[in-house]
Amino acid sequence: MACAFCATGREGFHRNLSPEEMIDQVSLVEKDFGRRVTNIVAMGQGEPFLNYDAVIEAFRKMNSVDSFNIGARHITVSTCGIITGIDALANEPEQFTLAISLHSAIQAKRDKLMPRVSAQRLPDLKTALMNYVEKTNRRVTLEYLLIKDANDREEDLEALLHFCEGLLCHVNLLPMNNVAGSPFQPAPLNTVNHWIDTLSRHHIEATLRRSRGSDIAGACGQLKNSL
């Protein structure tokens, strides 16, 4: 989706994965680690809701007792906020979970960080999420990458608090991983702690995700060819 902070997006779009290719990824992980996969997240290289039918088919096979038998609540789709996909997921019979890459609750800032999502306006996104919660009675996760001086100021926190108002949600704050050539830097730790404390005071559950894979440039936002 060519997000400004994400090296992965620089790779561009080539094609969508088939359900079988997604399932093969799970099989390979189980084989390599010798352990059963118990949690799935569709995210990373690409927007799952722009490949909706294939993603849902893969999810159903992963959920099947005749396949991986992964519980539906342990299968998550992470989207940048494609509203038609959110509406469709709300009507699926399975209890798949939903995460939204928000990264700013101020429209102008979000448009700069995520230019290809600019058509999905924040008021419309909030409405879709409210409808999703009403239909499913399931909590939504809001993913927020804290970037120094880009989306970590007090006005950004106030906007996020307003966006969360009345919404059954959990805020997942993400650390900014190092990306070669990127102008963006991680927010300082005292800012992160201030955000978590403020969200908590407003009765909004918030956590800081522990980043993994940065030592091999495989963490969130780093995944791209280096050649």
DRENPA-3360 file (N, C-alpha, C; in nm, 2 decimals, always signed):
BEGIN
1 = MACAFCAT = +0.08/-0.12/+0.00/+0.00/+0.00/+0.00/+0.08/+0.13/+0.00 ~ +0.22/+0.11/-0.01/+0.31/+0.23/-0.03/+0.30/+0.32/+0.09 ~ +0.29/+0.27/+0.21/+0.29/+0.36/+0.33/+0.43/+0.42/+0.34 ~ +0.43/+0.55/+0.38/+0.56/+0.62/+0.37/+0.66/+0.57/+0.46 ~ +0.62/+0.51/+0.57/+0.71/+0.46/+0.68/+0.76/+0.32/+0.66 ~ +0.71/+0.25/+0.55/+0.73/+0.11/+0.54/+0.81/+0.07/+0.42 ~ +0.93/+0.00/+0.45/+1.01/-0.04/+0.34/+0.95/-0.15/+0.25 ~ +0.86/-0.23/+0.31/+0.80/-0.33/+0.24/+0.72/-0.28/+0.12;
9 = GREGFHRN = +0.65/-0.16/+0.14/+0.57/-0.11/+0.04/+0.65/-0.06/-0.08 ~ +0.78/-0.04/-0.07/+0.86/+0.00/-0.18/+0.88/-0.10/-0.28 ~ +0.84/-0.23/-0.25/+0.86/-0.34/-0.34/+0.75/-0.34/-0.45 ~ +0.64/-0.27/-0.43/+0.54/-0.26/-0.53/+0.45/-0.38/-0.53 ~ +0.35/-0.38/-0.62/+0.26/-0.49/-0.63/+0.29/-0.58/-0.75 ~ +0.29/-0.71/-0.73/+0.31/-0.80/-0.84/+0.19/-0.89/-0.86 ~ +0.14/-0.95/-0.76/+0.02/-1.03/-0.78/-0.04/-1.07/-0.64 ~ -0.16/-1.12/-0.64/-0.22/-1.17/-0.51/-0.18/-1.31/-0.49;
17 = LSPEEMID = -0.17/-1.35/-0.36/-0.15/-1.49/-0.33/-0.28/-1.57/-0.34 ~ -0.27/-1.70/-0.37/-0.38/-1.79/-0.37/-0.41/-1.84/-0.23 ~ -0.52/-1.89/-0.20/-0.55/-1.96/-0.07/-0.44/-2.07/-0.04 ~ -0.41/-2.14/-0.15/-0.31/-2.25/-0.13/-0.18/-2.20/-0.09 ~ -0.14/-2.09/-0.15/+0.00/-2.03/-0.11/+0.00/-1.99/+0.03 ~ -0.11/-1.93/+0.08/-0.12/-1.89/+0.22/-0.11/-2.01/+0.31 ~ -0.18/-2.11/+0.28/-0.19/-2.23/+0.36/-0.05/-2.30/+0.36 ~ +0.02/-2.29/+0.24/+0.16/-2.35/+0.24/+0.25/-2.28/+0.33;
25 = QVSLVEKD = +0.23/-2.15/+0.35/+0.32/-2.08/+0.45/+0.31/-2.13/+0.59 ~ +0.18/-2.16/+0.63/+0.16/-2.22/+0.76/+0.22/-2.36/+0.77 ~ +0.21/-2.44/+0.66/+0.27/-2.57/+0.66/+0.42/-2.57/+0.67 ~ +0.48/-2.47/+0.60/+0.63/-2.46/+0.61/+0.68/-2.42/+0.75 ~ +0.60/-2.33/+0.81/+0.64/-2.28/+0.95/+0.63/-2.40/+1.04 ~ +0.52/-2.48/+1.03/+0.51/-2.59/+1.12/+0.63/-2.69/+1.10 ~ +0.66/-2.72/+0.97/+0.77/-2.81/+0.94/+0.90/-2.76/+0.99 ~ +0.93/-2.63/+0.97/+1.06/-2.57/+1.00/+1.08/-2.57/+1.15;
33 = FGRRVTNI = +0.98/-2.54/+1.23/+0.99/-2.52/+1.37/+0.95/-2.65/+1.45 ~ +0.89/-2.74/+1.38/+0.84/-2.87/+1.45/+0.74/-2.84/+1.55 ~ +0.66/-2.74/+1.53/+0.55/-2.71/+1.63/+0.43/-2.67/+1.55 ~ +0.32/-2.69/+1.62/+0.19/-2.65/+1.57/+0.17/-2.50/+1.57 ~ +0.12/-2.45/+1.46/+0.08/-2.31/+1.45/-0.05/-2.29/+1.52 ~ -0.06/-2.19/+1.61/-0.19/-2.17/+1.68/-0.25/-2.03/+1.66 ~ -0.17/-1.94/+1.60/-0.22/-1.80/+1.57/-0.18/-1.76/+1.43 ~ -0.27/-1.70/+1.36/-0.25/-1.65/+1.22/-0.29/-1.50/+1.22;
41 = VAMGQGEP = -0.20/-1.42/+1.15/-0.23/-1.28/+1.11/-0.21/-1.26/+0.97 ~ -0.31/-1.22/+0.89/-0.29/-1.18/+0.75/-0.25/-1.03/+0.75 ~ -0.13/-1.01/+0.71/-0.08/-0.87/+0.71/+0.06/-0.87/+0.64 ~ +0.12/-0.75/+0.64/+0.26/-0.75/+0.59/+0.27/-0.70/+0.45 ~ +0.30/-0.79/+0.36/+0.32/-0.75/+0.22/+0.19/-0.76/+0.14 ~ +0.12/-0.65/+0.15/-0.01/-0.64/+0.08/-0.13/-0.61/+0.17 ~ -0.24/-0.58/+0.11/-0.36/-0.55/+0.18/-0.46/-0.67/+0.17 ~ -0.49/-0.74/+0.28/-0.57/-0.86/+0.27/-0.71/-0.83/+0.21;
49 = FLNYDAVI = -0.77/-0.72/+0.24/-0.91/-0.69/+0.19/-0.91/-0.66/+0.04 ~ -0.80/-0.64/-0.02/-0.79/-0.63/-0.17/-0.78/-0.77/-0.23 ~ -0.77/-0.87/-0.15/-0.77/-1.01/-0.19/-0.87/-1.09/-0.10 ~ -0.98/-1.03/-0.08/-1.08/-1.08/+0.02/-1.12/-1.22/+0.01 ~ -1.16/-1.26/-0.11/-1.22/-1.40/-0.12/-1.11/-1.51/-0.09 ~ -0.99/-1.48/-0.14/-0.88/-1.58/-0.12/-0.84/-1.58/+0.03 ~ -0.84/-1.47/+0.09/-0.80/-1.47/+0.23/-0.90/-1.54/+0.32 ~ -1.03/-1.52/+0.29/-1.13/-1.58/+0.37/-1.13/-1.73/+0.35;
57 = EAFRKMNS = -1.11/-1.77/+0.22/-1.10/-1.92/+0.19/-0.99/-1.98/+0.27 ~ -0.87/-1.91/+0.27/-0.76/-1.96/+0.34/-0.79/-1.97/+0.49 ~ -0.85/-1.87/+0.54/-0.88/-1.87/+0.69/-0.97/-1.99/+0.72 ~ -1.07/-2.01/+0.64/-1.16/-2.12/+0.66/-1.09/-2.26/+0.66 ~ -1.00/-2.27/+0.57/-0.92/-2.40/+0.57/-0.83/-2.41/+0.69 ~ -0.77/-2.30/+0.73/-0.69/-2.30/+0.85/-0.77/-2.33/+0.98 ~ -0.89/-2.29/+0.98/-0.98/-2.30/+1.09/-1.05/-2.44/+1.10 ~ -1.05/-2.51/+0.98/-1.12/-2.64/+0.97/-1.05/-2.75/+1.06;
65 = VDSFNIGA = -1.14/-2.83/+1.13/-1.09/-2.94/+1.21/-1.02/-3.04/+1.13 ~ -1.04/-3.04/+1.00/-0.98/-3.14/+0.91/-0.84/-3.09/+0.85 ~ -0.81/-2.96/+0.90/-0.68/-2.90/+0.85/-0.60/-2.86/+0.97 ~ -0.57/-2.73/+0.99/-0.49/-2.69/+1.10/-0.57/-2.68/+1.23 ~ -0.70/-2.67/+1.22/-0.78/-2.66/+1.34/-0.74/-2.54/+1.43 ~ -0.71/-2.43/+1.37/-0.68/-2.30/+1.44/-0.81/-2.23/+1.48 ~ -0.83/-2.20/+1.60/-0.95/-2.13/+1.64/-0.97/-2.00/+1.57 ~ -1.10/-1.97/+1.54/-1.13/-1.85/+1.46/-1.08/-1.72/+1.53;
73 = RHITVSTC = -1.09/-1.72/+1.66/-1.05/-1.60/+1.74/-0.90/-1.59/+1.74 ~ -0.83/-1.69/+1.69/-0.68/-1.68/+1.69/-0.64/-1.65/+1.54 ~ -0.73/-1.62/+1.46/-0.70/-1.58/+1.32/-0.75/-1.44/+1.30 ~ -0.65/-1.35/+1.26/-0.67/-1.21/+1.25/-0.64/-1.16/+1.11 ~ -0.73/-1.07/+1.07/-0.70/-1.00/+0.94/-0.66/-0.85/+0.98 ~ -0.55/-0.81/+0.93/-0.50/-0.67/+0.96/-0.51/-0.59/+0.84 ~ -0.59/-0.49/+0.84/-0.62/-0.41/+0.72/-0.58/-0.26/+0.75 ~ -0.55/-0.19/+0.64/-0.53/-0.05/+0.65/-0.66/+0.03/+0.66;
81 = GIITGIDA = -0.77/-0.04/+0.65/-0.90/+0.02/+0.67/-0.99/+0.03/+0.54 ~ -0.99/-0.08/+0.47/-1.07/-0.09/+0.35/-1.21/-0.12/+0.40 ~ -1.30/-0.02/+0.38/-1.43/-0.02/+0.45/-1.52/-0.14/+0.39 ~ -1.51/-0.16/+0.26/-1.60/-0.27/+0.21/-1.56/-0.40/+0.27 ~ -1.43/-0.42/+0.30/-1.38/-0.54/+0.36/-1.43/-0.56/+0.50 ~ -1.42/-0.45/+0.57/-1.47/-0.45/+0.71/-1.62/-0.48/+0.72 ~ -1.70/-0.42/+0.63/-1.84/-0.45/+0.62/-1.87/-0.60/+0.59 ~ -1.79/-0.65/+0.50/-1.80/-0.79/+0.46/-1.77/-0.89/+0.57;
89 = LANEPEQF = -1.66/-0.86/+0.64/-1.61/-0.94/+0.75/-1.71/-0.95/+0.86 ~ -1.78/-0.84/+0.88/-1.89/-0.83/+0.99/-2.00/-0.93/+0.96 ~ -2.02/-0.97/+0.84/-2.13/-1.06/+0.81/-2.08/-1.21/+0.79 ~ -1.95/-1.23/+0.81/-1.90/-1.37/+0.80/-1.95/-1.45/+0.93 ~ -1.98/-1.58/+0.91/-2.02/-1.65/+1.03/-1.91/-1.68/+1.13 ~ -1.79/-1.69/+1.08/-1.68/-1.72/+1.17/-1.64/-1.60/+1.26 ~ -1.58/-1.63/+1.37/-1.54/-1.52/+1.46/-1.39/-1.48/+1.44 ~ -1.36/-1.46/+1.32/-1.22/-1.40/+1.29/-1.21/-1.27/+1.35;
97 = TLAISLHS = -1.09/-1.23/+1.39/-1.07/-1.10/+1.45/-1.02/-0.99/+1.36 ~ -1.03/-0.87/+1.39/-1.00/-0.76/+1.30/-0.91/-0.66/+1.37 ~ -0.80/-0.62/+1.29/-0.71/-0.52/+1.34/-0.70/-0.41/+1.23 ~ -0.69/-0.29/+1.27/-0.68/-0.18/+1.18/-0.55/-0.10/+1.19 ~ -0.48/-0.09/+1.08/-0.36/-0.01/+1.08/-0.40/+0.14/+1.07 ~ -0.40/+0.21/+1.19/-0.45/+0.34/+1.19/-0.34/+0.45/+1.17 ~ -0.25/+0.45/+1.26/-0.12/+0.53/+1.26/-0.15/+0.68/+1.27 ~ -0.26/+0.73/+1.25/-0.30/+0.86/+1.28/-0.45/+0.88/+1.28;
105 = AIQAKRDK = -0.50/+0.95/+1.37/-0.65/+0.98/+1.37/-0.67/+1.12/+1.33 ~ -0.57/+1.18/+1.26/-0.59/+1.31/+1.20/-0.58/+1.29/+1.05 ~ -0.68/+1.33/+0.98/-0.69/+1.29/+0.84/-0.57/+1.33/+0.75 ~ -0.53/+1.46/+0.77/-0.42/+1.51/+0.68/-0.29/+1.43/+0.71 ~ -0.27/+1.40/+0.84/-0.15/+1.33/+0.87/-0.16/+1.18/+0.82 ~ -0.27/+1.12/+0.84/-0.29/+0.98/+0.79/-0.27/+0.98/+0.64 ~ -0.32/+1.08/+0.57/-0.31/+1.08/+0.42/-0.16/+1.09/+0.38 ~ -0.08/+1.16/+0.46/+0.06/+1.17/+0.42/+0.13/+1.04/+0.45;
113 = LMPRVSAQ = +0.10/+0.97/+0.56/+0.16/+0.85/+0.60/+0.12/+0.73/+0.52 ~ -0.01/+0.73/+0.48/-0.08/+0.62/+0.41/-0.15/+0.68/+0.29 ~ -0.09/+0.73/+0.19/-0.15/+0.80/+0.08/-0.25/+0.72/+0.00 ~ -0.23/+0.59/-0.01/-0.33/+0.51/-0.09/-0.45/+0.47/-0.01 ~ -0.46/+0.51/+0.11/-0.58/+0.49/+0.19/-0.66/+0.61/+0.21 ~ -0.62/+0.72/+0.14/-0.69/+0.85/+0.16/-0.84/+0.85/+0.13 ~ -0.88/+0.76/+0.04/-1.02/+0.75/+0.00/-1.11/+0.69/+0.12 ~ -1.04/+0.62/+0.21/-1.11/+0.57/+0.32/-1.11/+0.67/+0.44;
121 = RLPDLKTA = -1.21/+0.76/+0.44/-1.20/+0.87/+0.53/-1.23/+0.82/+0.68 ~ -1.16/+0.89/+0.77/-1.17/+0.85/+0.91/-1.31/+0.84/+0.97 ~ -1.40/+0.94/+0.94/-1.54/+0.93/+0.99/-1.61/+0.80/+0.94 ~ -1.58/+0.77/+0.81/-1.64/+0.65/+0.75/-1.58/+0.53/+0.81 ~ -1.45/+0.53/+0.84/-1.39/+0.41/+0.90/-1.45/+0.39/+1.04 ~ -1.46/+0.50/+1.11/-1.52/+0.49/+1.25/-1.66/+0.43/+1.24 ~ -1.74/+0.47/+1.15/-1.87/+0.42/+1.14/-1.87/+0.27/+1.10 ~ -1.78/+0.23/+1.01/-1.77/+0.09/+0.98/-1.73/+0.01/+1.10;
129 = LMNYVEKT = -1.64/+0.06/+1.18/-1.60/-0.02/+1.29/-1.70/-0.03/+1.40 ~ -1.78/+0.08/+1.42/-1.89/+0.08/+1.51/-1.99/-0.02/+1.47 ~ -2.02/-0.03/+1.34/-2.12/-0.13/+1.28/-2.06/-0.27/+1.30 ~ -1.93/-0.29/+1.28/-1.87/-0.42/+1.30/-1.89/-0.47/+1.44 ~ -1.86/-0.38/+1.54/-1.87/-0.42/+1.68/-2.01/-0.45/+1.71 ~ -2.11/-0.37/+1.66/-2.25/-0.39/+1.69/-2.29/-0.53/+1.64 ~ -2.25/-0.56/+1.52/-2.29/-0.69/+1.46/-2.22/-0.81/+1.52 ~ -2.10/-0.80/+1.56/-2.02/-0.91/+1.60/-2.00/-0.92/+1.75;
137 = NRRVTLEY = -2.01/-0.81/+1.82/-1.98/-0.80/+1.96/-1.83/-0.84/+1.99 ~ -1.75/-0.81/+1.89/-1.60/-0.84/+1.90/-1.52/-0.71/+1.90 ~ -1.42/-0.71/+1.98/-1.34/-0.59/+2.00/-1.25/-0.57/+1.87 ~ -1.22/-0.45/+1.84/-1.13/-0.42/+1.73/-0.99/-0.37/+1.78 ~ -0.88/-0.42/+1.72/-0.75/-0.37/+1.76/-0.71/-0.26/+1.66 ~ -0.66/-0.15/+1.72/-0.61/-0.03/+1.64/-0.46/-0.03/+1.65 ~ -0.40/-0.05/+1.54/-0.25/-0.05/+1.54/-0.20/+0.09/+1.51 ~ -0.10/+0.13/+1.59/-0.05/+0.27/+1.58/+0.10/+0.27/+1.60;
145 = LLIKDAND = +0.17/+0.30/+1.49/+0.31/+0.31/+1.49/+0.35/+0.45/+1.53 ~ +0.42/+0.46/+1.65/+0.45/+0.59/+1.70/+0.58/+0.64/+1.64 ~ +0.57/+0.75/+1.56/+0.69/+0.80/+1.49/+0.72/+0.94/+1.54 ~ +0.84/+0.96/+1.57/+0.89/+1.09/+1.63/+0.85/+1.21/+1.55 ~ +0.78/+1.30/+1.61/+0.74/+1.43/+1.54/+0.65/+1.42/+1.42 ~ +0.61/+1.30/+1.39/+0.52/+1.28/+1.28/+0.37/+1.25/+1.33 ~ +0.36/+1.17/+1.43/+0.22/+1.13/+1.48/+0.22/+1.11/+1.63 ~ +0.32/+1.17/+1.70/+0.33/+1.13/+1.84/+0.31/+1.26/+1.93;
153 = REEDLEAL = +0.26/+1.36/+1.88/+0.24/+1.48/+1.96/+0.11/+1.48/+2.04 ~ +0.09/+1.58/+2.12/-0.03/+1.58/+2.21/-0.16/+1.59/+2.12 ~ -0.16/+1.66/+2.01/-0.27/+1.67/+1.93/-0.31/+1.54/+1.87 ~ -0.21/+1.46/+1.84/-0.23/+1.32/+1.79/-0.29/+1.23/+1.89 ~ -0.25/+1.24/+2.01/-0.30/+1.16/+2.12/-0.45/+1.20/+2.14 ~ -0.48/+1.33/+2.14/-0.62/+1.38/+2.16/-0.71/+1.33/+2.05 ~ -0.65/+1.33/+1.93/-0.73/+1.28/+1.81/-0.76/+1.13/+1.83 ~ -0.66/+1.05/+1.88/-0.68/+0.91/+1.90/-0.78/+0.88/+2.00;
161 = LHFCEGLL = -0.78/+0.96/+2.11/-0.88/+0.94/+2.22/-1.02/+0.97/+2.17 ~ -1.03/+1.07/+2.08/-1.16/+1.10/+2.02/-1.21/+0.99/+1.93 ~ -1.11/+0.93/+1.85/-1.15/+0.82/+1.76/-1.20/+0.70/+1.84 ~ -1.14/+0.68/+1.95/-1.17/+0.56/+2.03/-1.30/+0.57/+2.11 ~ -1.34/+0.70/+2.12/-1.46/+0.72/+2.21/-1.58/+0.64/+2.16 ~ -1.64/+0.56/+2.25/-1.76/+0.48/+2.21/-1.73/+0.36/+2.13 ~ -1.60/+0.33/+2.10/-1.57/+0.22/+2.02/-1.50/+0.11/+2.11 ~ -1.55/-0.01/+2.10/-1.49/-0.13/+2.17/-1.36/-0.16/+2.10;
169 = CHVNLLPM = -1.25/-0.12/+2.16/-1.12/-0.14/+2.09/-1.01/-0.15/+2.19 ~ -0.90/-0.20/+2.14/-0.77/-0.21/+2.21/-0.67/-0.14/+2.12 ~ -0.58/-0.06/+2.18/-0.48/+0.01/+2.10/-0.35/-0.06/+2.12 ~ -0.29/-0.10/+2.00/-0.16/-0.17/+2.00/-0.06/-0.07/+1.95 ~ +0.02/-0.01/+2.04/+0.13/+0.08/+2.00/+0.25/+0.00/+1.95 ~ +0.30/+0.04/+1.83/+0.41/-0.03/+1.77/+0.54/+0.05/+1.77 ~ +0.65/-0.02/+1.80/+0.78/+0.05/+1.80/+0.82/+0.07/+1.65 ~ +0.88/+0.18/+1.62/+0.93/+0.21/+1.49/+1.06/+0.13/+1.47;
177 = NNVAGSPF = +1.07/+0.04/+1.37/+1.19/-0.03/+1.34/+1.28/+0.05/+1.24 ~ +1.41/+0.03/+1.25/+1.50/+0.10/+1.17/+1.49/+0.05/+1.02 ~ +1.48/+0.15/+0.93/+1.47/+0.12/+0.79/+1.57/+0.21/+0.72 ~ +1.66/+0.15/+0.65/+1.77/+0.22/+0.58/+1.71/+0.33/+0.49 ~ +1.76/+0.45/+0.50/+1.72/+0.56/+0.42/+1.59/+0.62/+0.45 ~ +1.53/+0.58/+0.56/+1.40/+0.64/+0.60/+1.42/+0.77/+0.68 ~ +1.33/+0.87/+0.66/+1.34/+0.99/+0.74/+1.28/+0.98/+0.87 ~ +1.21/+0.87/+0.90/+1.13/+0.85/+1.02/+1.22/+0.79/+1.13;
185 = QPAPLNTV = +1.19/+0.83/+1.25/+1.26/+0.78/+1.37/+1.15/+0.74/+1.48 ~ +1.19/+0.65/+1.56/+1.09/+0.60/+1.67/+1.07/+0.71/+1.77 ~ +0.95/+0.72/+1.82/+0.92/+0.81/+1.93/+1.00/+0.77/+2.05 ~ +1.04/+0.87/+2.14/+1.11/+0.83/+2.26/+1.03/+0.76/+2.36 ~ +1.10/+0.68/+2.44/+1.03/+0.59/+2.53/+0.93/+0.67/+2.63 ~ +0.97/+0.79/+2.67/+0.89/+0.87/+2.76/+0.76/+0.91/+2.69 ~ +0.76/+0.93/+2.56/+0.64/+0.96/+2.49/+0.55/+0.83/+2.48 ~ +0.61/+0.72/+2.45/+0.53/+0.59/+2.45/+0.47/+0.57/+2.58;
193 = NHWIDTLS = +0.54/+0.59/+2.69/+0.48/+0.56/+2.83/+0.37/+0.66/+2.86 ~ +0.39/+0.79/+2.81/+0.28/+0.89/+2.83/+0.15/+0.85/+2.76 ~ +0.17/+0.80/+2.64/+0.05/+0.76/+2.56/-0.02/+0.64/+2.63 ~ +0.06/+0.54/+2.67/-0.01/+0.43/+2.74/-0.08/+0.47/+2.87 ~ -0.01/+0.56/+2.94/-0.08/+0.60/+3.07/-0.20/+0.68/+3.04 ~ -0.20/+0.77/+2.94/-0.31/+0.85/+2.91/-0.43/+0.77/+2.86 ~ -0.40/+0.68/+2.77/-0.51/+0.59/+2.72/-0.57/+0.51/+2.83 ~ -0.48/+0.46/+2.92/-0.53/+0.39/+3.04/-0.62/+0.47/+3.13;
201 = RHHIEATL = -0.59/+0.59/+3.15/-0.67/+0.68/+3.23/-0.81/+0.71/+3.17 ~ -0.81/+0.70/+3.04/-0.94/+0.71/+2.97/-1.01/+0.58/+2.94 ~ -0.96/+0.48/+3.01/-1.02/+0.34/+3.01/-1.02/+0.28/+2.87 ~ -0.91/+0.31/+2.80/-0.88/+0.25/+2.67/-0.76/+0.15/+2.69 ~ -0.78/+0.02/+2.67/-0.67/-0.07/+2.69/-0.57/-0.05/+2.58 ~ -0.44/-0.04/+2.63/-0.33/-0.01/+2.53/-0.21/-0.09/+2.57 ~ -0.14/-0.15/+2.48/-0.02/-0.22/+2.50/+0.09/-0.18/+2.40 ~ +0.21/-0.21/+2.43/+0.32/-0.18/+2.34/+0.37/-0.32/+2.28;
209 = RRSRGSDI = +0.36/-0.33/+2.15/+0.40/-0.46/+2.09/+0.55/-0.47/+2.10 ~ +0.60/-0.59/+2.14/+0.74/-0.62/+2.14/+0.78/-0.66/+2.00 ~ +0.88/-0.58/+1.94/+0.92/-0.61/+1.80/+1.01/-0.73/+1.80 ~ +0.99/-0.81/+1.69/+1.07/-0.93/+1.67/+1.12/-0.93/+1.52 ~ +1.24/-0.98/+1.50/+1.29/-1.00/+1.37/+1.38/-0.88/+1.32 ~ +1.40/-0.78/+1.40/+1.48/-0.67/+1.35/+1.62/-0.70/+1.32 ~ +1.67/-0.81/+1.39/+1.81/-0.85/+1.37/+1.84/-0.91/+1.23 ~ +1.73/-0.95/+1.16/+1.74/-1.00/+1.03/+1.67/-0.91/+0.93;
217 = AGACGQLK = +1.63/-0.79/+0.97/+1.56/-0.70/+0.88/+1.43/-0.76/+0.84 ~ +1.37/-0.84/+0.93/+1.24/-0.90/+0.90/+1.13/-0.85/+0.99 ~ +1.15/-0.74/+1.07/+1.05/-0.69/+1.16/+0.95/-0.61/+1.08 ~ +0.84/-0.56/+1.15/+0.74/-0.49/+1.08/+0.79/-0.37/+1.01 ~ +0.76/-0.36/+0.88/+0.80/-0.24/+0.80/+0.94/-0.26/+0.74 ~ +1.01/-0.37/+0.77/+1.15/-0.39/+0.72/+1.16/-0.48/+0.60 ~ +1.05/-0.56/+0.58/+1.06/-0.68/+0.49/+1.07/-0.63/+0.35 ~ +1.18/-0.64/+0.29/+1.20/-0.60/+0.15/+1.33/-0.67/+0.10;
225 = NSL = +1.34/-0.68/-0.03/+1.47/-0.72/-0.09/+1.58/-0.62/-0.07 ~ +1.69/-0.67/-0.03/+1.81/-0.58/-0.01/+1.90/-0.57/-0.13 ~ +1.87/-0.65/-0.23/+1.96/-0.65/-0.35/+1.91/-0.55/-0.45;
% end
